[in-house]
Amino acid sequence: MDAAAWIPKWQKELMSFKGIKSTFIIEGNISDIYPSFNKDGEQYNLSEFCSLNRIIAGMFDSEETKGFYSIQYCDPIFGFSDPLNLNQAADMVRLFEEKTDEKQKEIQAINGKDKRENHSGIKMVRNSEIIRTSMTVQSVKNDSEKKSVANVISFASRFLSSPENMSIDETTFFLNLLYASNNAIRGNKYINTLILIVNKLNDIPAWFFLNNPNVRTITIPNPDRNIRSVYIEKNYKVFENAAPEMAKVQSKFVDLTEGMKILELSELRRLHDKSNIPTEEIADVVAIYKYGFKENKWAQIKGKLNNDMRGNIEKRVKGQEQAIDKIVRVIKRAVVGLSGMQHSSSTKPRGILFLAGPTGTGKTEIVKAVTELLFEDEKVLIRFDMSEYTAEHADQKLFGAPPGYVGYDNGGQLTNAVKNNPFSVLLFDEIEKAHPNIMDKFLQILEDGRMTDGQGNTVYFTETLIFFTSNVGISREIVDPDTRRVVGRENIVSPGEPYNVIQEKVEEAMKTYFKPEVINRIGENIVVFNYINQSASQEIAKSQIIRINNNLQKNNKINIEIDKEAYNLLYSFCWQDKPRSNGGRGIGNIIEEQYLNPLAEFIFDNNCQENETINVKTENFRLIFKRR
């Protein structure tokens, strides 16, 4: 590959605006190492990977600018220094110190000798005065000896504690830099240049760079695939002269290191060299580096699962045979690690399922059942009610606020949860209620299994099982034709329709509601739930009645005996049109209204005590409670 084609964009930008802009603010991935290039005519050749200071020095001492720039380094620890042994720092500092003193004397002569500065004159302020002088005062009179100066300030954001609450010395420091930026001397060909290296732009006062045409901000991203590939080819000896089949291993390895810095790749190489893991399984080294030596829960799950997954789920979710069949297939695929194997990306989540259908049919319950089946505790489910994320900037709650915004230091609710527990089940309930921006963000997770949070950290979703639920396609809004206001909802599908008809209507509605790229990434993993049939309705009602009776015996030591006719009466209530259309929730409401509330009133009014027994029978289509 032509080296010029993969020179990082930020380096091209700095080279292009060098000599034009007086000030650069460099943020982002500033503590890494970067590819350095030698230019031979029109040809660029990779020379080495080196530090940011070395990259900047190389750019200002490149072929076209050689001899036109002197470079001066400053940082909050050592002040002015010569980190690259350029053998020019000491002389330059002495020269500009003298020029600074001369300038100060001129100012005192004008303002009066008793005029005092309103700052302490500490070393930090003194250094900023020297930088200001180097940028704004001619150092020599002979034009042939004139050179432009490049001032590189490392850790510039550490010269102050907070940009919102600066001391007088901190303010003076940045005022001197602002003056230097706005009054930089332009030489015969180039301009005196100020370069501030910061972690993020908002670490320095906004008044320094906002509406300042002299300033250009350059963000250094994590290395892209091309740069990672070149580094791995040059530094991983395990891939040298490797057999042709190892090319696929190397390509997969490059994909798995997406979002990692070059220094991390260097550490990864050392980790692999120390381990006994064969090169063919180098992906395991990446997992160890990302997640640490954590127990692989998916490997444990495979050994614990029995052959009756379907039966265990059906104990909690009734009447959804088609949905359970599909979900069991996806779980098996996830456990053995074959999800997404047909795609180029090998970092997809373990499994993705989109559960759609009528309300109260068990969509959320089945996710809880799957979580309990996999991890033996449904409470480890990480659930997000997407009705709480309807606002335009609600995505910041999930993925973290960008630098400078409220909540930046807290990170995102979703990204934090996955960082803390990469082996997890995620549920995004009623996803259609979330703001569309959030679904756009999910595209990267669905495709690549990763997401960069507001702090710039890459979070990997490779080991997660992801569920979405939605009621899209079940009902639609009723709009008043005169006022154009929503006045209600009407069902598109209804109980009793054949399952294949409901499935077709729901899937068509989803294609209309969600963007094509979302539907394409979900693929065939859309699971449509059916309305609950009569048999399932009776099973749900009976399980709720039994649960009430057991809790009453456990907590109040009161026994309940309910006869067959009472059960059948309650079943008939649950099979009426209204509760039937609301699924399990409708059944729960009927059991509460027709059984739980009358039972509670009877116990209270009759002052029932421990070890008593209450008989539940029917009379004139009503439940009758009697003490035995």
KEDO-725799 format. One record per residue (C-alpha): residue number from 1; x, y, z. Coordinates in nm, 4 decimals, decimal comma. Example, Ala and Ser with C-alpha at 12.3 -4.5 7.8 and 13.67 -1.06 7.14 Angstrom:
! residues 2
1	1,2300	-0,4500	0,7800
2	1,3670	-0,1060	0,7140
***
This chain:
! residues 628
1	0,0000	0,0000	0,0000
2	0,1187	0,3515	-0,0830
3	0,2342	0,5098	0,2446
4	0,0900	0,8489	0,1449
5	-0,2550	0,6883	0,1340
6	-0,2504	0,5984	0,5029
7	-0,0625	0,8906	0,6572
8	-0,2950	0,9829	0,9452
9	-0,5382	1,2623	0,8675
10	-0,4241	1,4631	1,1690
11	-0,0633	1,4606	1,0442
12	-0,1742	1,5724	0,6970
13	-0,3741	1,8521	0,8587
14	-0,0809	1,9718	1,0686
15	0,1504	1,9657	0,7656
16	-0,1027	2,1572	0,5548
17	-0,1620	2,4380	0,8052
18	0,1976	2,4622	0,9305
19	0,3198	2,8103	0,8497
20	-0,0378	2,9360	0,8015
21	-0,1921	2,9141	1,1479
22	-0,0054	3,0604	1,4423
23	-0,1622	2,8244	1,6977
24	-0,2520	2,4568	1,7121
25	-0,4328	2,2775	1,9916
26	-0,3693	1,9027	1,9697
27	-0,6057	1,6795	2,1696
28	-0,7189	1,3185	2,1872
29	-0,4784	1,0255	2,1710
30	-0,1735	1,2326	2,2690
31	0,0226	0,9755	2,4721
32	0,0683	0,7124	2,2045
33	0,3371	0,6566	1,9421
34	0,2696	0,7406	1,5784
35	0,4039	0,6556	1,2312
36	0,6798	0,8881	1,1125
37	0,7506	0,9319	0,7415
38	1,0498	1,0339	0,5325
39	0,9766	1,2085	0,2038
40	1,1958	1,1102	-0,0884
41	1,0861	1,3322	-0,3749
42	0,7147	1,2599	-0,4060
43	0,7444	0,9259	-0,2262
44	0,6677	0,8848	0,1451
45	0,8380	0,6055	0,3340
46	0,7616	0,4875	0,6863
47	1,0698	0,5363	0,9022
48	0,9524	0,4430	1,2544
49	0,6843	0,4804	1,5189
50	0,7761	0,7574	1,7624
51	0,6470	1,0042	2,0215
52	0,4321	1,3080	1,9516
53	0,7206	1,5442	2,0301
54	0,9347	1,3643	1,7738
55	0,6558	1,3787	1,5136
56	0,6145	1,7542	1,5631
57	0,9903	1,8116	1,5482
58	1,0058	1,6126	1,2251
59	0,7295	1,8183	1,0679
60	0,8938	2,1509	1,1534
61	1,2311	2,0213	1,0404
62	1,1051	1,8526	0,7259
63	1,2573	1,8830	0,3811
64	1,0613	2,1919	0,2772
65	1,1038	2,3786	0,6089
66	1,4531	2,2652	0,7095
67	1,6489	2,5542	0,8554
68	1,3434	2,7810	0,8829
69	1,2313	2,6803	1,2341
70	1,3762	2,6564	1,5823
71	1,1808	2,4427	1,8309
72	1,1304	2,5284	2,1960
73	0,9688	2,2812	2,4379
74	0,7961	2,3672	2,7663
75	0,5947	2,1645	3,0174
76	0,4665	2,2150	3,3748
77	0,7228	1,9749	3,5265
78	1,0593	2,0809	3,3824
79	0,9728	2,4181	3,2330
80	1,1860	2,4714	2,9227
81	1,3701	2,1557	2,8255
82	1,5303	1,9727	2,5386
83	1,3543	1,6319	2,5370
84	1,4829	1,5399	2,1901
85	1,8424	1,6630	2,2435
86	1,8130	1,9247	1,9733
87	2,0922	2,1300	2,1401
88	1,9144	2,4575	2,0905
89	1,6849	2,4968	2,3906
90	1,9280	2,6553	2,6375
91	2,0539	2,9196	2,3960
92	1,7015	3,0021	2,2809
93	1,5700	3,0386	2,6343
94	1,8596	3,2687	2,7359
95	1,8029	3,4807	2,4252
96	1,4286	3,5182	2,4860
97	1,4776	3,5756	2,8584
98	1,6965	3,8722	2,7700
99	1,4381	3,9976	2,5212
100	1,1648	3,9522	2,7850
101	1,3602	4,1567	3,0415
102	1,4175	4,4279	2,7839
103	1,0464	4,4368	2,7065
104	0,9573	4,4525	3,0750
105	1,1906	4,7480	3,1228
106	1,0244	4,9278	2,8325
107	0,6818	4,8685	2,9894
108	0,8036	4,9918	3,3296
109	0,9488	5,3019	3,1694
110	0,6132	5,3806	3,0166
111	0,3948	5,2929	3,3168
112	0,6266	5,4055	3,5910
113	0,8737	5,2098	3,8015
114	0,6275	5,1630	4,0874
115	0,3672	5,0002	3,8620
116	0,3254	4,6433	3,9916
117	0,1888	4,3346	3,8174
118	-0,1259	4,1771	3,9693
119	0,0221	3,8272	3,9679
120	0,2890	3,6534	4,1750
121	0,5519	3,6234	3,9032
122	0,5996	3,2500	3,9659
123	0,7961	3,0326	3,7244
124	0,4851	2,9381	3,5258
125	0,4053	3,3030	3,4525
126	0,7690	3,3783	3,3742
127	0,7748	3,0930	3,1214
128	0,4609	3,2230	2,9522
129	0,6244	3,5668	2,9224
130	0,9269	3,4083	2,7540
131	0,6963	3,2222	2,5114
132	0,5081	3,5453	2,4416
133	0,8364	3,7208	2,3664
134	0,9574	3,4418	2,1382
135	0,6347	3,4708	1,9395
136	0,6050	3,8501	1,9183
137	0,9569	4,0028	1,9300
138	1,2234	3,9782	1,6585
139	1,5233	3,7897	1,7968
140	1,7783	3,9066	1,5371
141	1,8123	4,2061	1,3076
142	1,9822	4,0301	1,0176
143	1,7119	3,8907	0,7840
144	1,9389	3,6106	0,6697
145	1,9577	3,4812	1,0273
146	1,5870	3,5076	1,1037
147	1,4112	3,1849	1,1960
148	1,0531	3,1193	1,2925
149	1,0002	2,9674	1,6366
150	0,7761	2,6708	1,7179
151	0,6788	2,6602	2,0862
152	0,5542	2,3170	2,1912
153	0,3757	2,3161	2,5288
154	0,3238	1,9612	2,6527
155	0,0560	1,8866	2,9157
156	-0,0766	2,2376	2,8599
157	-0,4008	2,1589	3,0438
158	-0,2024	2,0780	3,3583
159	-0,0949	2,4400	3,3956
160	-0,4318	2,5057	3,5599
161	-0,6586	2,3231	3,8016
162	-0,9918	2,4089	3,6400
163	-1,0772	2,6237	3,3357
164	-1,3911	2,7470	3,5148
165	-1,2110	2,8631	3,8290
166	-0,8683	2,9967	3,7372
167	-0,6297	3,1755	3,9698
168	-0,4738	3,5061	3,8684
169	-0,1472	3,3288	3,7801
170	-0,3272	3,0722	3,5632
171	-0,5213	3,3486	3,3903
172	-0,2015	3,5435	3,3280
173	-0,0357	3,2349	3,1832
174	-0,3070	3,1860	2,9217
175	-0,3419	3,5586	2,8555
176	0,0271	3,5645	2,7603
177	-0,0316	3,2689	2,5281
178	-0,3387	3,4372	2,3775
179	-0,1389	3,7530	2,3126
180	0,1347	3,5406	2,1548
181	-0,1218	3,3629	1,9350
182	-0,2803	3,6859	1,8146
183	0,0461	3,8739	1,7559
184	0,2757	3,6055	1,6215
185	0,5435	3,7411	1,3842
186	0,5291	3,6110	1,0318
187	0,8737	3,5720	0,8777
188	0,9773	3,5678	0,5150
189	0,8071	3,2349	0,4639
190	0,6685	3,0961	0,7879
191	0,5014	3,2166	1,1068
192	0,5991	3,1783	1,4705
193	0,3905	2,8910	1,5987
194	0,2372	2,7908	1,9312
195	0,1370	2,4251	1,9851
196	-0,0621	2,3271	2,2938
197	-0,0909	1,9552	2,3643
198	-0,3943	1,8760	2,5824
199	-0,5985	1,5703	2,6759
200	-0,9173	1,7349	2,5598
201	-1,0047	2,0793	2,4288
202	-1,2222	2,1784	2,7230
203	-0,9316	2,1374	2,9659
204	-0,8177	2,4889	2,8752
205	-1,0240	2,8096	2,8981
206	-1,2770	2,8481	2,6172
207	-1,1931	3,2165	2,5736
208	-0,8491	3,1128	2,4506
209	-0,9755	2,9341	2,1380
210	-1,3369	3,0372	2,0768
211	-1,3744	3,2794	1,7830
212	-0,9962	3,2929	1,7521
213	-0,9151	3,2659	1,3793
214	-0,5484	3,1997	1,4586
215	-0,6265	2,8701	1,6340
216	-0,6741	2,5322	1,4697
217	-0,7776	2,2329	1,6790
218	-0,6469	1,8934	1,5697
219	-0,7823	1,5733	1,7202
220	-0,5660	1,2612	1,7195
221	-0,7876	0,9497	1,7002
222	-0,6883	0,5984	1,7902
223	-0,4965	0,4333	1,5039
224	-0,7063	0,3041	1,2159
225	-0,6861	-0,0413	1,0631
226	-0,4111	0,0487	0,8128
227	-0,1783	0,1835	1,0798
228	-0,2420	-0,1109	1,3113
229	-0,1747	-0,3506	1,0241
230	0,1594	-0,1891	0,9427
231	0,2681	-0,1850	1,3067
232	0,1741	-0,5517	1,3525
233	0,3556	-0,6545	1,0331
234	0,6720	-0,4757	1,1439
235	0,6739	-0,5724	1,5119
236	0,5013	-0,9091	1,5523
237	0,7628	-1,1684	1,4631
238	0,5031	-1,4479	1,4873
239	0,3590	-1,3308	1,1564
240	0,6929	-1,3102	0,9737
241	0,7274	-1,5650	0,6936
242	0,4063	-1,7243	0,8177
243	0,2149	-1,9833	0,6193
244	-0,0632	-1,8519	0,3915
245	-0,3335	-1,9729	0,6302
246	-0,1903	-1,7418	0,8978
247	-0,2930	-1,4416	0,6884
248	-0,6517	-1,4940	0,8058
249	-0,5360	-1,5149	1,1672
250	-0,3433	-1,1894	1,1249
251	-0,6408	-1,0171	0,9606
252	-0,8728	-1,1276	1,2398
253	-0,6175	-1,0112	1,4961
254	-0,6087	-0,6641	1,3356
255	-0,9899	-0,6492	1,3521
256	-0,9950	-0,7491	1,7181
257	-0,7554	-0,4659	1,8087
258	-0,9995	-0,2025	1,6801
259	-0,9882	0,1010	1,9116
260	-0,6548	0,0052	2,0679
261	-0,3531	0,2366	2,0751
262	-0,0150	0,1449	1,9268
263	0,1389	0,1333	2,2743
264	-0,1322	-0,1140	2,3687
265	-0,0397	-0,3249	2,0661
266	0,3176	-0,3183	2,1923
267	0,2031	-0,4391	2,5348
268	-0,0151	-0,7005	2,3667
269	0,2911	-0,8327	2,1826
270	0,4810	-0,8673	2,5106
271	0,1828	-1,0405	2,6685
272	0,1687	-1,2880	2,3811
273	0,5438	-1,3477	2,4013
274	0,5110	-1,4300	2,7729
275	0,2148	-1,6609	2,7261
276	0,2105	-2,0125	2,5903
277	-0,0867	-1,9360	2,3675
278	-0,0242	-2,0468	2,0075
279	-0,0366	-1,7871	1,7334
280	-0,3485	-1,9486	1,5862
281	-0,5306	-1,8541	1,9079
282	-0,3866	-1,5044	1,9474
283	-0,7436	-1,3732	1,9728
284	-0,7454	-1,5180	2,3265
285	-0,4592	-1,2816	2,4150
286	-0,6741	-0,9868	2,3051
287	-0,9568	-1,1088	2,5297
288	-0,7182	-1,1384	2,8249
289	-0,5847	-0,7876	2,7590
290	-0,9333	-0,6340	2,7286
291	-1,1129	-0,8169	3,0074
292	-0,8325	-0,9470	3,2270
293	-0,8125	-1,3048	3,3515
294	-1,1827	-1,3322	3,4101
295	-1,3687	-1,6569	3,4036
296	-1,5290	-1,7087	3,0648
297	-1,8901	-1,7349	3,1717
298	-1,9987	-1,8555	2,8299
299	-1,7673	-2,1558	2,8573
300	-1,9124	-2,2304	3,2012
301	-2,2663	-2,1918	3,0711
302	-2,2135	-2,4505	2,7993
303	-2,1215	-2,7082	3,0611
304	-2,4143	-2,6261	3,2887
305	-2,6980	-2,6111	3,0347
306	-2,9073	-2,9239	3,0104
307	-3,0953	-3,0440	2,7078
308	-3,4290	-2,9051	2,8250
309	-3,3734	-2,5335	2,7716
310	-3,7099	-2,5075	2,6031
311	-3,8888	-2,6721	2,8960
312	-3,7222	-2,4409	3,1500
313	-3,8299	-2,1324	2,9575
314	-4,1854	-2,2638	2,9097
315	-4,2234	-2,2843	3,2876
316	-4,2276	-1,9044	3,2894
317	-4,3581	-1,8101	2,9442
318	-4,6819	-1,9717	2,8272
319	-4,8249	-2,0119	2,4784
320	-4,5270	-1,8867	2,2734
321	-4,4001	-2,2080	2,1161
322	-4,2792	-2,0468	1,7907
323	-4,0939	-1,7664	1,9724
324	-3,9316	-2,0046	2,2221
325	-3,8081	-2,2335	1,9448
326	-3,6299	-1,9453	1,7724
327	-3,4844	-1,8040	2,0928
328	-3,3459	-2,1444	2,1974
329	-3,1670	-2,1749	1,8621
330	-3,0050	-1,8326	1,9057
331	-2,8989	-1,9145	2,2639
332	-2,7299	-2,2354	2,1513
333	-2,5499	-2,0451	1,8773
334	-2,4394	-1,7789	2,1255
335	-2,3121	-2,0279	2,3826
336	-2,0911	-2,2093	2,1330
337	-1,9655	-1,8759	1,9952
338	-2,0899	-1,9029	1,6368
339	-2,2924	-1,5811	1,6204
340	-2,1963	-1,3593	1,3289
341	-1,9416	-1,6072	1,1924
342	-2,0714	-1,5535	0,8386
343	-1,9824	-1,1827	0,8534
344	-1,6443	-1,0149	0,8075
345	-1,6578	-0,8669	1,1563
346	-1,5591	-1,1157	1,4239
347	-1,6492	-0,8862	1,7109
348	-2,0278	-0,8970	1,6866
349	-2,2280	-0,9544	2,0063
350	-2,2909	-1,3151	2,1100
351	-2,6511	-1,2857	2,0019
352	-2,9063	-1,0256	1,8964
353	-3,2820	-1,0800	1,9263
354	-3,5635	-0,8384	1,8485
355	-3,8829	-0,9417	2,0278
356	-4,1984	-0,7877	1,8815
357	-4,5678	-0,8465	1,9324
358	-4,8709	-0,7657	2,1500
359	-4,8301	-0,6268	2,4977
360	-4,8351	-0,8683	2,7904
361	-4,7404	-1,1751	2,5864
362	-4,4143	-1,2473	2,7684
363	-4,1449	-1,0566	2,5790
364	-3,9800	-0,9129	2,8894
365	-4,0517	-1,2257	3,0921
366	-3,8739	-1,4474	2,8408
367	-3,5592	-1,2319	2,8648
368	-3,5656	-1,2728	3,2421
369	-3,6105	-1,6465	3,1967
370	-3,3147	-1,6660	2,9572
371	-3,0973	-1,4646	3,1986
372	-3,1838	-1,6953	3,4863
373	-3,1157	-1,9973	3,2646
374	-2,7723	-1,8682	3,1630
375	-2,6501	-1,7000	3,4808
376	-2,8758	-1,8622	3,7474
377	-3,0092	-1,5231	3,8590
378	-3,2447	-1,2995	3,6619
379	-3,1234	-0,9982	3,8615
380	-2,8001	-0,9843	3,6621
381	-3,0087	-0,8734	3,3631
382	-2,9107	-0,5187	3,2623
383	-3,2417	-0,3579	3,1644
384	-3,3120	-0,0175	3,0134
385	-3,6670	0,1177	2,9877
386	-3,6359	0,3119	2,6631
387	-3,9359	0,5336	2,7436
388	-3,6870	0,7187	2,9664
389	-3,4710	0,8061	2,6634
390	-3,7100	1,0047	2,4441
391	-3,5296	1,3422	2,4610
392	-3,2995	1,4563	2,1808
393	-2,9787	1,4196	2,3815
394	-3,0865	1,1124	2,5774
395	-2,8115	0,9126	2,4065
396	-2,5659	1,0909	2,6369
397	-2,7234	0,9101	2,9336
398	-2,6434	0,5755	2,7722
399	-2,3052	0,6450	2,6127
400	-2,1719	0,9385	2,8161
401	-2,1681	1,3128	2,7646
402	-1,8993	1,4647	2,5401
403	-1,6143	1,6713	2,6896
404	-1,7292	1,9948	2,8500
405	-2,0874	1,8811	2,9116
406	-2,2562	1,8010	3,2415
407	-2,2048	1,4375	3,3385
408	-1,8897	1,3870	3,1321
409	-1,6944	1,2418	3,4263
410	-1,9732	0,9947	3,5070
411	-1,9609	0,8124	3,1735
412	-2,2637	0,6403	3,0203
413	-2,5112	0,4124	3,1951
414	-2,4821	0,1463	2,9237
415	-2,1093	0,1708	2,8560
416	-2,0279	0,1690	3,2284
417	-2,2439	-0,1401	3,2827
418	-2,0778	-0,3349	3,0004
419	-1,7269	-0,2270	3,1060
420	-1,7973	-0,3601	3,4545
421	-1,9570	-0,6818	3,3292
422	-1,8702	-0,7695	2,9684
423	-2,0456	-1,1103	3,0007
424	-2,4041	-0,9953	3,0347
425	-2,7583	-0,9947	2,8986
426	-2,8846	-0,6530	2,7863
427	-3,2527	-0,5661	2,7468
428	-3,3725	-0,2495	2,5745
429	-3,7438	-0,2510	2,6545
430	-3,9882	-0,0766	2,4175
431	-3,7114	0,0448	2,1908
432	-3,9556	0,2261	1,9616
433	-4,0086	0,4888	2,2338
434	-3,6420	0,5952	2,2335
435	-3,5208	0,8951	2,0353
436	-3,4099	0,7981	1,6806
437	-3,0541	0,9146	1,7592
438	-3,0198	0,6219	1,9987
439	-3,1077	0,3619	1,7359
440	-2,8461	0,5192	1,5073
441	-2,5889	0,4722	1,7838
442	-2,6861	0,1079	1,8224
443	-2,5873	0,0398	1,4607
444	-2,2186	0,0302	1,5538
445	-2,2859	-0,2109	1,8392
446	-2,4929	-0,4411	1,6178
447	-2,2334	-0,4384	1,3390
448	-1,8969	-0,4233	1,5156
449	-1,9739	-0,5111	1,8760
450	-1,8132	-0,1964	2,0125
451	-1,8945	0,1611	2,1077
452	-1,6772	0,4602	2,1952
453	-1,8121	0,6400	2,5019
454	-1,8088	1,0152	2,5661
455	-1,4641	0,9901	2,7270
456	-1,3147	0,8300	2,4171
457	-1,2879	0,4799	2,5662
458	-1,3854	0,1847	2,3473
459	-1,6345	-0,0502	2,5127
460	-1,6697	-0,4003	2,3682
461	-2,0077	-0,5752	2,3430
462	-1,8575	-0,8945	2,1963
463	-1,9593	-1,1093	2,4954
464	-2,3100	-0,9688	2,5442
465	-2,6468	-1,1142	2,4500
466	-2,8716	-0,8265	2,3371
467	-3,2531	-0,8180	2,3393
468	-3,4803	-0,5458	2,2059
469	-3,8555	-0,5474	2,2666
470	-4,1176	-0,3512	2,0766
471	-4,4962	-0,3201	2,0343
472	-4,4649	-0,1762	1,6827
473	-4,7252	-0,3133	1,4434
474	-4,9836	-0,3960	1,7086
475	-5,1699	-0,0647	1,7196
476	-5,1652	0,2777	1,5585
477	-5,2589	0,6286	1,6606
478	-5,6038	0,7706	1,5897
479	-5,5725	1,1280	1,4640
480	-5,8616	1,3750	1,4658
481	-5,8892	1,4943	1,1025
482	-5,9930	1,8445	1,2077
483	-5,7408	1,9203	1,4864
484	-5,4713	1,6773	1,3682
485	-5,4258	1,5759	1,7300
486	-5,3833	1,2191	1,8543
487	-5,7062	1,1197	2,0290
488	-5,6411	0,7500	2,0886
489	-5,5113	0,4221	1,9510
490	-5,6652	0,1345	1,7601
491	-5,5413	-0,2219	1,7176
492	-5,4000	-0,3330	1,3835
493	-5,4004	-0,6988	1,4896
494	-5,6426	-0,8663	1,7263
495	-5,6696	-1,1900	1,9252
496	-5,7787	-1,4852	1,7179
497	-5,5940	-1,3909	1,4002
498	-5,3661	-1,6651	1,2624
499	-5,0048	-1,6399	1,3819
500	-4,8632	-1,6042	1,0303
501	-5,0936	-1,3053	0,9663
502	-4,9846	-1,1358	1,2898
503	-4,6202	-1,2095	1,2074
504	-4,6506	-1,0583	0,8586
505	-4,8235	-0,7419	0,9862
506	-4,5682	-0,6879	1,2632
507	-4,2662	-0,7403	1,0382
508	-4,4068	-0,5027	0,7731
509	-4,4736	-0,2395	1,0392
510	-4,1180	-0,2746	1,1699
511	-3,9761	-0,2213	0,8204
512	-4,1768	0,1024	0,8008
513	-4,0903	0,2254	1,1515
514	-3,7189	0,1372	1,1706
515	-3,4502	0,2322	0,9202
516	-3,3454	-0,0338	0,6671
517	-2,9914	-0,0477	0,8079
518	-3,1356	-0,1402	1,1492
519	-3,3543	-0,4164	1,0076
520	-3,0633	-0,5467	0,7972
521	-2,8378	-0,5782	1,1024
522	-3,1047	-0,7629	1,2992
523	-3,1578	-0,9952	1,0021
524	-3,3662	-1,3042	1,0729
525	-3,3492	-1,2519	1,4492
526	-3,6926	-1,0860	1,4701
527	-3,9150	-1,2956	1,6978
528	-4,2871	-1,2190	1,6754
529	-4,4997	-1,3138	1,9773
530	-4,8576	-1,4330	1,9380
531	-5,1604	-1,3434	2,1464
532	-5,2006	-1,5793	2,4400
533	-5,4301	-1,8736	2,3642
534	-5,6957	-2,0097	2,5997
535	-5,4782	-2,2860	2,7400
536	-5,1913	-2,0450	2,8120
537	-5,4373	-1,7982	2,9655
538	-5,5526	-2,0627	3,2127
539	-5,1955	-2,1626	3,2970
540	-5,0973	-1,8001	3,3645
541	-5,4070	-1,7403	3,5783
542	-5,3529	-2,0607	3,7774
543	-4,9851	-1,9818	3,8405
544	-5,0766	-1,6361	3,9727
545	-5,3487	-1,7751	4,2005
546	-5,1119	-2,0392	4,3375
547	-4,8442	-1,7737	4,3942
548	-5,0914	-1,5615	4,5938
549	-5,1979	-1,8600	4,8048
550	-4,8387	-1,9682	4,8714
551	-4,7338	-1,6166	4,9745
552	-5,0356	-1,5896	5,2051
553	-4,9450	-1,9170	5,3739
554	-4,5778	-1,8166	5,4001
555	-4,6348	-1,4654	5,5340
556	-4,9647	-1,4971	5,7277
557	-4,9833	-1,8728	5,7975
558	-5,3323	-1,8778	5,6423
559	-5,4268	-2,1709	5,4177
560	-5,6424	-2,1420	5,1067
561	-5,8479	-2,4208	4,9518
562	-5,9984	-2,3296	4,6137
563	-6,2241	-2,5671	4,4244
564	-6,2370	-2,6452	4,0519
565	-6,5467	-2,4310	3,9863
566	-6,3754	-2,1264	4,1384
567	-6,0756	-2,1789	3,9132
568	-6,3016	-2,2126	3,6086
569	-6,4897	-1,8941	3,6968
570	-6,1656	-1,6991	3,7193
571	-6,0501	-1,8549	3,3913
572	-6,3679	-1,7296	3,2226
573	-6,3061	-1,3769	3,3526
574	-5,9517	-1,3868	3,2122
575	-6,0701	-1,4985	2,8673
576	-6,2934	-1,1962	2,8146
577	-6,2005	-0,9602	2,5303
578	-6,0365	-0,6836	2,7347
579	-5,7936	-0,8913	2,9448
580	-5,7334	-1,1199	2,6484
581	-5,6089	-0,8302	2,4345
582	-5,3740	-0,7188	2,7155
583	-5,2094	-1,0578	2,7564
584	-5,0449	-1,1552	3,0824
585	-5,0869	-0,8059	3,2291
586	-5,4596	-0,8182	3,1594
587	-5,4816	-1,1556	3,3299
588	-5,2896	-1,0174	3,6276
589	-5,5315	-0,7258	3,6541
590	-5,8326	-0,9621	3,6500
591	-5,6820	-1,1902	3,9169
592	-5,6148	-0,8839	4,1333
593	-5,9660	-0,7446	4,0863
594	-6,1675	-1,0675	4,1067
595	-5,9601	-1,2747	4,3514
596	-5,6876	-1,0911	4,5423
597	-5,8914	-0,7866	4,6476
598	-6,2013	-0,9828	4,7678
599	-5,9736	-1,2282	4,9490
600	-5,7903	-0,9448	5,1265
601	-6,1214	-0,7844	5,2298
602	-6,2518	-1,1150	5,3666
603	-5,9365	-1,1745	5,5738
604	-5,9458	-0,8187	5,7115
605	-6,3223	-0,8007	5,7827
606	-6,3281	-1,1419	5,9491
607	-6,0038	-1,0963	6,1418
608	-5,8634	-1,4253	6,0135
609	-5,5767	-1,5594	6,2228
610	-5,2792	-1,7878	6,1739
611	-5,3418	-2,1564	6,0962
612	-5,6958	-2,0878	5,9755
613	-5,8184	-2,2239	5,6426
614	-6,0332	-2,0340	5,3929
615	-6,2429	-2,2174	5,1357
616	-6,3043	-2,0503	4,7989
617	-6,6161	-2,1629	4,6110
618	-6,8644	-2,0166	4,3611
619	-7,2234	-1,9079	4,3926
620	-7,4263	-1,7285	4,1225
621	-7,1105	-1,6662	3,9165
622	-6,9364	-1,5067	4,2133
623	-6,6533	-1,6195	4,4368
624	-6,7560	-1,7031	4,7916
625	-6,5007	-1,7093	5,0786
626	-6,5756	-1,9105	5,3938
627	-6,3774	-2,0005	5,7059
628	-6,3541	-2,3684	5,7640
***
